[in-house]
């Protein structure tokens, strides 16, 4: 791919001469903000203008280093920046105005917070003299966002703006990542001061630990090597710390079984026999049974959340030793008491653990491990992800995902999803072999993220294929962003598994509420083909199983077009296995025969 204008500008915009030229000069707050973003090498910023941020938008207009992407709703601005951050590993940046701009962005901020995504969200605010006086489009941004950010700032003095932005980026990307909000009153954006951007930042109250305690790692090594039924359980923290290679080396060196959470898929190759599949509420039999029956559990960058271990009392019934590696000490022993806590960056801790294993000369208990694998293969032989393929007249959603996987497994493809049944089918049937290829909302479970995520990824990875797996309910939450896709030429492929229901709600109503389908059926759906065409894209309606593969092939061939594929799928299909709320992870429903 040729170097674009933005990248060329990066090569020349911040030479020492340019920086020195700014020293001692006064700039408006808005100009300082833009200069700070350039120093942080921000390439894209997603946003929507409004009165409180017009000076910032004027400063953006005068530069050509960053590209601003005008979304159609502030929620999508944060989601798109979030998707960009997840795929690239860089800090995502969004810009919204005060009042409703902020409140529209809240869902996106909370989504990023729950999944520990590094982001900086810049929000406009009314002028400082008007704060607290119920001014037009005023809201308490700091108060509203405090529970859903890693940190937030209200900048009341233009002289603090540059240092605050430096702190915001440092906090967002270090330790356990997360979103940081910087609230900028309008008068701060037009007042002037001397520009100076700090090269480094030191915060006495914020010093995340990176290096794990050597003694604790040594204890973990002894426990792992003595295990009879070991298990390695990993979450999104492995991806966030870019430790996928270290994890793969560890699993291959030991020969132990491995599982990923929904947020951790791709950290270990899904096609490797040592991978037992995703675990949890919709995990495989082998993954869940191994979790419950292991004698030593190594948890890496995971948090034992309710969708993973089910009922904590049920989980605690079996005695096991737990090693927990996490950069966030508050996540350790939060829901499950662990025996060997190791606080530190996953990549650093795994590197040290691997060195200790090699130096020690210790080997796993081969006979015990062989017997453990024999037990696991017995569980795996039940093939809990099988589904009915015998009906030639209806499209099974699982088949759509399997077909997509078979067609894209040898290319660099990214898959986003919204939230619901389609999300779980994508997680179960698309075999993610590489990290950061699966982008979804795990912690908050936010409908509407799929298209904005895909837009952000397509800018981060322009030469990759980007697919949004969605449902007819979720996709309508942010469908206006099809307009953004057209304006900024982000040719994504939308795979809509349209079963005319809010599928996961309907499934729960069938199982838990005696089939009382209260408001889970979609009575007035749009013609998605015509809707896609109205936005300038390609629309396809697919109603027969034999047309699934040709439709996907045709969509892939349209490399420069966004394609909306409306797959009419079986409305009665449920996601199995399933662990009902309040049950233990081995108390699984495997199909309709268990209902």
Secondary structure as a PSIPRED ss2 file (coil, helix, strand):
# PSIPRED VFORMAT (PSIPRED V4.0)

   1 X C   1.000  0.000  0.000
   2 X C   1.000  0.000  0.000
   3 X C   1.000  0.000  0.000
   4 X C   1.000  0.000  0.000
   5 X H   0.000  1.000  0.000
   6 X H   0.000  1.000  0.000
   7 X H   0.000  1.000  0.000
   8 X H   0.000  1.000  0.000
   9 X H   0.000  1.000  0.000
  10 X H   0.000  1.000  0.000
  11 X H   0.000  1.000  0.000
  12 X H   0.000  1.000  0.000
  13 X H   0.000  1.000  0.000
  14 X C   1.000  0.000  0.000
  15 X C   1.000  0.000  0.000
  16 X H   0.000  1.000  0.000
  17 X H   0.000  1.000  0.000
  18 X H   0.000  1.000  0.000
  19 X H   0.000  1.000  0.000
  20 X H   0.000  1.000  0.000
  21 X H   0.000  1.000  0.000
  22 X H   0.000  1.000  0.000
  23 X C   1.000  0.000  0.000
  24 X C   1.000  0.000  0.000
  25 X C   1.000  0.000  0.000
  26 X E   0.000  0.000  1.000
  27 X E   0.000  0.000  1.000
  28 X E   0.000  0.000  1.000
  29 X H   0.000  1.000  0.000
  30 X H   0.000  1.000  0.000
  31 X H   0.000  1.000  0.000
  32 X H   0.000  1.000  0.000
  33 X H   0.000  1.000  0.000
  34 X H   0.000  1.000  0.000
  35 X H   0.000  1.000  0.000
  36 X H   0.000  1.000  0.000
  37 X H   0.000  1.000  0.000
  38 X H   0.000  1.000  0.000
  39 X H   0.000  1.000  0.000
  40 X C   1.000  0.000  0.000
  41 X C   1.000  0.000  0.000
  42 X C   1.000  0.000  0.000
  43 X C   1.000  0.000  0.000
  44 X E   0.000  0.000  1.000
  45 X E   0.000  0.000  1.000
  46 X E   0.000  0.000  1.000
  47 X E   0.000  0.000  1.000
  48 X C   1.000  0.000  0.000
  49 X C   1.000  0.000  0.000
  50 X C   1.000  0.000  0.000
  51 X H   0.000  1.000  0.000
  52 X H   0.000  1.000  0.000
  53 X H   0.000  1.000  0.000
  54 X H   0.000  1.000  0.000
  55 X H   0.000  1.000  0.000
  56 X H   0.000  1.000  0.000
  57 X H   0.000  1.000  0.000
  58 X H   0.000  1.000  0.000
  59 X H   0.000  1.000  0.000
  60 X H   0.000  1.000  0.000
  61 X H   0.000  1.000  0.000
  62 X C   1.000  0.000  0.000
  63 X C   1.000  0.000  0.000
  64 X C   1.000  0.000  0.000
  65 X C   1.000  0.000  0.000
  66 X C   1.000  0.000  0.000
  67 X E   0.000  0.000  1.000
  68 X E   0.000  0.000  1.000
  69 X E   0.000  0.000  1.000
  70 X E   0.000  0.000  1.000
  71 X C   1.000  0.000  0.000
  72 X C   1.000  0.000  0.000
  73 X C   1.000  0.000  0.000
  74 X H   0.000  1.000  0.000
  75 X H   0.000  1.000  0.000
  76 X H   0.000  1.000  0.000
  77 X H   0.000  1.000  0.000
  78 X H   0.000  1.000  0.000
  79 X H   0.000  1.000  0.000
  80 X H   0.000  1.000  0.000
  81 X H   0.000  1.000  0.000
  82 X H   0.000  1.000  0.000
  83 X H   0.000  1.000  0.000
  84 X H   0.000  1.000  0.000
  85 X H   0.000  1.000  0.000
  86 X H   0.000  1.000  0.000
  87 X H   0.000  1.000  0.000
  88 X H   0.000  1.000  0.000
  89 X C   1.000  0.000  0.000
  90 X C   1.000  0.000  0.000
  91 X C   1.000  0.000  0.000
  92 X E   0.000  0.000  1.000
  93 X E   0.000  0.000  1.000
  94 X E   0.000  0.000  1.000
  95 X E   0.000  0.000  1.000
  96 X E   0.000  0.000  1.000
  97 X C   1.000  0.000  0.000
  98 X C   1.000  0.000  0.000
  99 X C   1.000  0.000  0.000
 100 X H   0.000  1.000  0.000
 101 X H   0.000  1.000  0.000
 102 X H   0.000  1.000  0.000
 103 X H   0.000  1.000  0.000
 104 X H   0.000  1.000  0.000
 105 X H   0.000  1.000  0.000
 106 X H   0.000  1.000  0.000
 107 X H   0.000  1.000  0.000
 108 X H   0.000  1.000  0.000
 109 X H   0.000  1.000  0.000
 110 X H   0.000  1.000  0.000
 111 X H   0.000  1.000  0.000
 112 X H   0.000  1.000  0.000
 113 X H   0.000  1.000  0.000
 114 X H   0.000  1.000  0.000
 115 X C   1.000  0.000  0.000
 116 X C   1.000  0.000  0.000
 117 X C   1.000  0.000  0.000
 118 X C   1.000  0.000  0.000
 119 X E   0.000  0.000  1.000
 120 X E   0.000  0.000  1.000
 121 X E   0.000  0.000  1.000
 122 X E   0.000  0.000  1.000
 123 X E   0.000  0.000  1.000
 124 X E   0.000  0.000  1.000
 125 X E   0.000  0.000  1.000
 126 X C   1.000  0.000  0.000
 127 X C   1.000  0.000  0.000
 128 X H   0.000  1.000  0.000
 129 X H   0.000  1.000  0.000
 130 X H   0.000  1.000  0.000
 131 X C   1.000  0.000  0.000
 132 X C   1.000  0.000  0.000
 133 X C   1.000  0.000  0.000
 134 X C   1.000  0.000  0.000
 135 X C   1.000  0.000  0.000
 136 X C   1.000  0.000  0.000
 137 X C   1.000  0.000  0.000
 138 X C   1.000  0.000  0.000
 139 X C   1.000  0.000  0.000
 140 X C   1.000  0.000  0.000
 141 X H   0.000  1.000  0.000
 142 X H   0.000  1.000  0.000
 143 X H   0.000  1.000  0.000
 144 X H   0.000  1.000  0.000
 145 X H   0.000  1.000  0.000
 146 X H   0.000  1.000  0.000
 147 X H   0.000  1.000  0.000
 148 X H   0.000  1.000  0.000
 149 X C   1.000  0.000  0.000
 150 X C   1.000  0.000  0.000
 151 X E   0.000  0.000  1.000
 152 X E   0.000  0.000  1.000
 153 X E   0.000  0.000  1.000
 154 X E   0.000  0.000  1.000
 155 X E   0.000  0.000  1.000
 156 X C   1.000  0.000  0.000
 157 X C   1.000  0.000  0.000
 158 X H   0.000  1.000  0.000
 159 X H   0.000  1.000  0.000
 160 X H   0.000  1.000  0.000
 161 X H   0.000  1.000  0.000
 162 X H   0.000  1.000  0.000
 163 X H   0.000  1.000  0.000
 164 X H   0.000  1.000  0.000
 165 X H   0.000  1.000  0.000
 166 X H   0.000  1.000  0.000
 167 X H   0.000  1.000  0.000
 168 X H   0.000  1.000  0.000
 169 X H   0.000  1.000  0.000
 170 X H   0.000  1.000  0.000
 171 X H   0.000  1.000  0.000
 172 X H   0.000  1.000  0.000
 173 X H   0.000  1.000  0.000
 174 X C   1.000  0.000  0.000
 175 X C   1.000  0.000  0.000
 176 X C   1.000  0.000  0.000
 177 X C   1.000  0.000  0.000
 178 X C   1.000  0.000  0.000
 179 X E   0.000  0.000  1.000
 180 X E   0.000  0.000  1.000
 181 X E   0.000  0.000  1.000
 182 X E   0.000  0.000  1.000
 183 X E   0.000  0.000  1.000
 184 X E   0.000  0.000  1.000
 185 X E   0.000  0.000  1.000
 186 X H   0.000  1.000  0.000
 187 X H   0.000  1.000  0.000
 188 X H   0.000  1.000  0.000
 189 X H   0.000  1.000  0.000
 190 X H   0.000  1.000  0.000
 191 X C   1.000  0.000  0.000
 192 X E   0.000  0.000  1.000
 193 X E   0.000  0.000  1.000
 194 X E   0.000  0.000  1.000
 195 X C   1.000  0.000  0.000
 196 X C   1.000  0.000  0.000
 197 X C   1.000  0.000  0.000
 198 X C   1.000  0.000  0.000
 199 X C   1.000  0.000  0.000
 200 X C   1.000  0.000  0.000
 201 X C   1.000  0.000  0.000
 202 X C   1.000  0.000  0.000
 203 X C   1.000  0.000  0.000
 204 X C   1.000  0.000  0.000
 205 X C   1.000  0.000  0.000
 206 X C   1.000  0.000  0.000
 207 X C   1.000  0.000  0.000
 208 X C   1.000  0.000  0.000
 209 X C   1.000  0.000  0.000
 210 X C   1.000  0.000  0.000
 211 X C   1.000  0.000  0.000
 212 X C   1.000  0.000  0.000
 213 X C   1.000  0.000  0.000
 214 X H   0.000  1.000  0.000
 215 X H   0.000  1.000  0.000
 216 X H   0.000  1.000  0.000
 217 X H   0.000  1.000  0.000
 218 X H   0.000  1.000  0.000
 219 X H   0.000  1.000  0.000
 220 X H   0.000  1.000  0.000
 221 X H   0.000  1.000  0.000
 222 X H   0.000  1.000  0.000
 223 X H   0.000  1.000  0.000
 224 X H   0.000  1.000  0.000
 225 X H   0.000  1.000  0.000
 226 X H   0.000  1.000  0.000
 227 X C   1.000  0.000  0.000
 228 X C   1.000  0.000  0.000
 229 X C   1.000  0.000  0.000
 230 X E   0.000  0.000  1.000
 231 X E   0.000  0.000  1.000
 232 X E   0.000  0.000  1.000
 233 X E   0.000  0.000  1.000
 234 X E   0.000  0.000  1.000
 235 X C   1.000  0.000  0.000
 236 X H   0.000  1.000  0.000
 237 X H   0.000  1.000  0.000
 238 X H   0.000  1.000  0.000
 239 X H   0.000  1.000  0.000
 240 X H   0.000  1.000  0.000
 241 X C   1.000  0.000  0.000
 242 X C   1.000  0.000  0.000
 243 X C   1.000  0.000  0.000
 244 X H   0.000  1.000  0.000
 245 X H   0.000  1.000  0.000
 246 X H   0.000  1.000  0.000
 247 X H   0.000  1.000  0.000
 248 X H   0.000  1.000  0.000
 249 X H   0.000  1.000  0.000
 250 X H   0.000  1.000  0.000
 251 X H   0.000  1.000  0.000
 252 X H   0.000  1.000  0.000
 253 X H   0.000  1.000  0.000
 254 X H   0.000  1.000  0.000
 255 X C   1.000  0.000  0.000
 256 X C   1.000  0.000  0.000
 257 X C   1.000  0.000  0.000
 258 X E   0.000  0.000  1.000
 259 X E   0.000  0.000  1.000
 260 X E   0.000  0.000  1.000
 261 X C   1.000  0.000  0.000
 262 X H   0.000  1.000  0.000
 263 X H   0.000  1.000  0.000
 264 X H   0.000  1.000  0.000
 265 X C   1.000  0.000  0.000
 266 X C   1.000  0.000  0.000
 267 X C   1.000  0.000  0.000
 268 X C   1.000  0.000  0.000
 269 X C   1.000  0.000  0.000
 270 X C   1.000  0.000  0.000
 271 X C   1.000  0.000  0.000
 272 X C   1.000  0.000  0.000
 273 X C   1.000  0.000  0.000
 274 X C   1.000  0.000  0.000
 275 X E   0.000  0.000  1.000
 276 X E   0.000  0.000  1.000
 277 X E   0.000  0.000  1.000
 278 X E   0.000  0.000  1.000
 279 X C   1.000  0.000  0.000
 280 X C   1.000  0.000  0.000
 281 X C   1.000  0.000  0.000
 282 X C   1.000  0.000  0.000
 283 X C   1.000  0.000  0.000
 284 X C   1.000  0.000  0.000
 285 X H   0.000  1.000  0.000
 286 X H   0.000  1.000  0.000
 287 X H   0.000  1.000  0.000
 288 X H   0.000  1.000  0.000
 289 X H   0.000  1.000  0.000
 290 X H   0.000  1.000  0.000
 291 X H   0.000  1.000  0.000
 292 X H   0.000  1.000  0.000
 293 X H   0.000  1.000  0.000
 294 X C   1.000  0.000  0.000
 295 X C   1.000  0.000  0.000
 296 X E   0.000  0.000  1.000
 297 X E   0.000  0.000  1.000
 298 X E   0.000  0.000  1.000
 299 X E   0.000  0.000  1.000
 300 X E   0.000  0.000  1.000
 301 X C   1.000  0.000  0.000
 302 X C   1.000  0.000  0.000
 303 X C   1.000  0.000  0.000
 304 X C   1.000  0.000  0.000
 305 X C   1.000  0.000  0.000
 306 X H   0.000  1.000  0.000
 307 X H   0.000  1.000  0.000
 308 X H   0.000  1.000  0.000
 309 X H   0.000  1.000  0.000
 310 X E   0.000  0.000  1.000
 311 X C   1.000  0.000  0.000
 312 X H   0.000  1.000  0.000
 313 X H   0.000  1.000  0.000
 314 X H   0.000  1.000  0.000
 315 X H   0.000  1.000  0.000
 316 X C   1.000  0.000  0.000
 317 X C   1.000  0.000  0.000
 318 X C   1.000  0.000  0.000
 319 X C   1.000  0.000  0.000
 320 X C   1.000  0.000  0.000
 321 X E   0.000  0.000  1.000
 322 X E   0.000  0.000  1.000
 323 X E   0.000  0.000  1.000
 324 X E   0.000  0.000  1.000
 325 X E   0.000  0.000  1.000
 326 X E   0.000  0.000  1.000
 327 X C   1.000  0.000  0.000
 328 X C   1.000  0.000  0.000
 329 X H   0.000  1.000  0.000
 330 X H   0.000  1.000  0.000
 331 X H   0.000  1.000  0.000
 332 X C   1.000  0.000  0.000
 333 X C   1.000  0.000  0.000
 334 X C   1.000  0.000  0.000
 335 X C   1.000  0.000  0.000
 336 X C   1.000  0.000  0.000
 337 X C   1.000  0.000  0.000
 338 X C   1.000  0.000  0.000
 339 X C   1.000  0.000  0.000
 340 X E   0.000  0.000  1.000
 341 X E   0.000  0.000  1.000
 342 X E   0.000  0.000  1.000
 343 X E   0.000  0.000  1.000
 344 X C   1.000  0.000  0.000
 345 X C   1.000  0.000  0.000
 346 X H   0.000  1.000  0.000
 347 X H   0.000  1.000  0.000
 348 X H   0.000  1.000  0.000
 349 X H   0.000  1.000  0.000
 350 X H   0.000  1.000  0.000
 351 X H   0.000  1.000  0.000
 352 X H   0.000  1.000  0.000
 353 X H   0.000  1.000  0.000
 354 X H   0.000  1.000  0.000
 355 X H   0.000  1.000  0.000
 356 X H   0.000  1.000  0.000
 357 X H   0.000  1.000  0.000
 358 X H   0.000  1.000  0.000
 359 X H   0.000  1.000  0.000
 360 X H   0.000  1.000  0.000
 361 X C   1.000  0.000  0.000
 362 X C   1.000  0.000  0.000
 363 X C   1.000  0.000  0.000
 364 X C   1.000  0.000  0.000
 365 X C   1.000  0.000  0.000
 366 X H   0.000  1.000  0.000
 367 X H   0.000  1.000  0.000
 368 X H   0.000  1.000  0.000
 369 X H   0.000  1.000  0.000
 370 X H   0.000  1.000  0.000
 371 X H   0.000  1.000  0.000
 372 X H   0.000  1.000  0.000
 373 X H   0.000  1.000  0.000
 374 X H   0.000  1.000  0.000
 375 X H   0.000  1.000  0.000
 376 X H   0.000  1.000  0.000
 377 X H   0.000  1.000  0.000
 378 X H   0.000  1.000  0.000
 379 X H   0.000  1.000  0.000
 380 X H   0.000  1.000  0.000
 381 X C   1.000  0.000  0.000
 382 X C   1.000  0.000  0.000
 383 X C   1.000  0.000  0.000
 384 X C   1.000  0.000  0.000
 385 X C   1.000  0.000  0.000
 386 X C   1.000  0.000  0.000
 387 X C   1.000  0.000  0.000
 388 X C   1.000  0.000  0.000
 389 X C   1.000  0.000  0.000
 390 X C   1.000  0.000  0.000
 391 X C   1.000  0.000  0.000
 392 X C   1.000  0.000  0.000
 393 X C   1.000  0.000  0.000
 394 X C   1.000  0.000  0.000
 395 X E   0.000  0.000  1.000
 396 X C   1.000  0.000  0.000
 397 X H   0.000  1.000  0.000
 398 X H   0.000  1.000  0.000
 399 X H   0.000  1.000  0.000
 400 X H   0.000  1.000  0.000
 401 X H   0.000  1.000  0.000
 402 X H   0.000  1.000  0.000
 403 X H   0.000  1.000  0.000
 404 X H   0.000  1.000  0.000
 405 X H   0.000  1.000  0.000
 406 X H   0.000  1.000  0.000
 407 X H   0.000  1.000  0.000
 408 X H   0.000  1.000  0.000
 409 X C   1.000  0.000  0.000
 410 X C   1.000  0.000  0.000
 411 X C   1.000  0.000  0.000
 412 X C   1.000  0.000  0.000
 413 X E   0.000  0.000  1.000
 414 X E   0.000  0.000  1.000
 415 X E   0.000  0.000  1.000
 416 X E   0.000  0.000  1.000
 417 X E   0.000  0.000  1.000
 418 X C   1.000  0.000  0.000
 419 X C   1.000  0.000  0.000
 420 X C   1.000  0.000  0.000
 421 X H   0.000  1.000  0.000
 422 X H   0.000  1.000  0.000
 423 X H   0.000  1.000  0.000
 424 X H   0.000  1.000  0.000
 425 X H   0.000  1.000  0.000
 426 X H   0.000  1.000  0.000
 427 X H   0.000  1.000  0.000
 428 X H   0.000  1.000  0.000
 429 X H   0.000  1.000  0.000
 430 X C   1.000  0.000  0.000
 431 X C   1.000  0.000  0.000
 432 X C   1.000  0.000  0.000
 433 X C   1.000  0.000  0.000
 434 X C   1.000  0.000  0.000
 435 X C   1.000  0.000  0.000
 436 X C   1.000  0.000  0.000
 437 X C   1.000  0.000  0.000
 438 X E   0.000  0.000  1.000
 439 X E   0.000  0.000  1.000
 440 X C   1.000  0.000  0.000
 441 X C   1.000  0.000  0.000
 442 X C   1.000  0.000  0.000
 443 X C   1.000  0.000  0.000
 444 X C   1.000  0.000  0.000
 445 X C   1.000  0.000  0.000
 446 X C   1.000  0.000  0.000
 447 X C   1.000  0.000  0.000
 448 X C   1.000  0.000  0.000
 449 X H   0.000  1.000  0.000
 450 X H   0.000  1.000  0.000
 451 X H   0.000  1.000  0.000
 452 X H   0.000  1.000  0.000
 453 X H   0.000  1.000  0.000
 454 X H   0.000  1.000  0.000
 455 X H   0.000  1.000  0.000
 456 X H   0.000  1.000  0.000
 457 X H   0.000  1.000  0.000
 458 X H   0.000  1.000  0.000
 459 X H   0.000  1.000  0.000
 460 X H   0.000  1.000  0.000
 461 X C   1.000  0.000  0.000
 462 X C   1.000  0.000  0.000
 463 X C   1.000  0.000  0.000
 464 X C   1.000  0.000  0.000
 465 X E   0.000  0.000  1.000
 466 X E   0.000  0.000  1.000
 467 X E   0.000  0.000  1.000
 468 X E   0.000  0.000  1.000
 469 X E   0.000  0.000  1.000
 470 X E   0.000  0.000  1.000
 471 X C   1.000  0.000  0.000
 472 X C   1.000  0.000  0.000
 473 X C   1.000  0.000  0.000
 474 X H   0.000  1.000  0.000
 475 X H   0.000  1.000  0.000
 476 X H   0.000  1.000  0.000
 477 X H   0.000  1.000  0.000
 478 X C   1.000  0.000  0.000
 479 X H   0.000  1.000  0.000
 480 X H   0.000  1.000  0.000
 481 X H   0.000  1.000  0.000
 482 X H   0.000  1.000  0.000
 483 X H   0.000  1.000  0.000
 484 X H   0.000  1.000  0.000
 485 X H   0.000  1.000  0.000
 486 X H   0.000  1.000  0.000
 487 X H   0.000  1.000  0.000
 488 X C   1.000  0.000  0.000
 489 X C   1.000  0.000  0.000
 490 X C   1.000  0.000  0.000
 491 X C   1.000  0.000  0.000
 492 X C   1.000  0.000  0.000
 493 X E   0.000  0.000  1.000
 494 X E   0.000  0.000  1.000
 495 X E   0.000  0.000  1.000
 496 X E   0.000  0.000  1.000
 497 X E   0.000  0.000  1.000
 498 X E   0.000  0.000  1.000
 499 X C   1.000  0.000  0.000
 500 X C   1.000  0.000  0.000
 501 X E   0.000  0.000  1.000
 502 X C   1.000  0.000  0.000
 503 X H   0.000  1.000  0.000
 504 X H   0.000  1.000  0.000
 505 X H   0.000  1.000  0.000
 506 X H   0.000  1.000  0.000
 507 X H   0.000  1.000  0.000
 508 X H   0.000  1.000  0.000
 509 X H   0.000  1.000  0.000
 510 X H   0.000  1.000  0.000
 511 X H   0.000  1.000  0.000
 512 X H   0.000  1.000  0.000
 513 X C   1.000  0.000  0.000
 514 X C   1.000  0.000  0.000
 515 X C   1.000  0.000  0.000
 516 X C   1.000  0.000  0.000
 517 X C   1.000  0.000  0.000
 518 X C   1.000  0.000  0.000
 519 X C   1.000  0.000  0.000
 520 X C   1.000  0.000  0.000
 521 X E   0.000  0.000  1.000
 522 X C   1.000  0.000  0.000
 523 X C   1.000  0.000  0.000
 524 X C   1.000  0.000  0.000
 525 X C   1.000  0.000  0.000
 526 X C   1.000  0.000  0.000
 527 X C   1.000  0.000  0.000
 528 X H   0.000  1.000  0.000
 529 X H   0.000  1.000  0.000
 530 X H   0.000  1.000  0.000
 531 X H   0.000  1.000  0.000
 532 X H   0.000  1.000  0.000
 533 X H   0.000  1.000  0.000
 534 X H   0.000  1.000  0.000
 535 X C   1.000  0.000  0.000
 536 X C   1.000  0.000  0.000
 537 X C   1.000  0.000  0.000
 538 X E   0.000  0.000  1.000
 539 X E   0.000  0.000  1.000
 540 X E   0.000  0.000  1.000
 541 X E   0.000  0.000  1.000
 542 X E   0.000  0.000  1.000
 543 X C   1.000  0.000  0.000
 544 X C   1.000  0.000  0.000
 545 X H   0.000  1.000  0.000
 546 X H   0.000  1.000  0.000
 547 X H   0.000  1.000  0.000
 548 X H   0.000  1.000  0.000
 549 X H   0.000  1.000  0.000
 550 X H   0.000  1.000  0.000
 551 X H   0.000  1.000  0.000
 552 X H   0.000  1.000  0.000
 553 X H   0.000  1.000  0.000
 554 X H   0.000  1.000  0.000
 555 X H   0.000  1.000  0.000
 556 X H   0.000  1.000  0.000
 557 X H   0.000  1.000  0.000
 558 X C   1.000  0.000  0.000
 559 X C   1.000  0.000  0.000
 560 X C   1.000  0.000  0.000
 561 X C   1.000  0.000  0.000
 562 X C   1.000  0.000  0.000
 563 X E   0.000  0.000  1.000
 564 X E   0.000  0.000  1.000
 565 X E   0.000  0.000  1.000
 566 X E   0.000  0.000  1.000
 567 X E   0.000  0.000  1.000
 568 X E   0.000  0.000  1.000
 569 X E   0.000  0.000  1.000
 570 X C   1.000  0.000  0.000
 571 X C   1.000  0.000  0.000
 572 X C   1.000  0.000  0.000
 573 X C   1.000  0.000  0.000
 574 X C   1.000  0.000  0.000
 575 X C   1.000  0.000  0.000
 576 X C   1.000  0.000  0.000
 577 X C   1.000  0.000  0.000
 578 X E   0.000  0.000  1.000
 579 X E   0.000  0.000  1.000
 580 X C   1.000  0.000  0.000
 581 X C   1.000  0.000  0.000
 582 X C   1.000  0.000  0.000
 583 X C   1.000  0.000  0.000
 584 X E   0.000  0.000  1.000
 585 X C   1.000  0.000  0.000
 586 X C   1.000  0.000  0.000
 587 X C   1.000  0.000  0.000
 588 X E   0.000  0.000  1.000
 589 X E   0.000  0.000  1.000
 590 X C   1.000  0.000  0.000
 591 X C   1.000  0.000  0.000
 592 X H   0.000  1.000  0.000
 593 X H   0.000  1.000  0.000
 594 X H   0.000  1.000  0.000
 595 X C   1.000  0.000  0.000
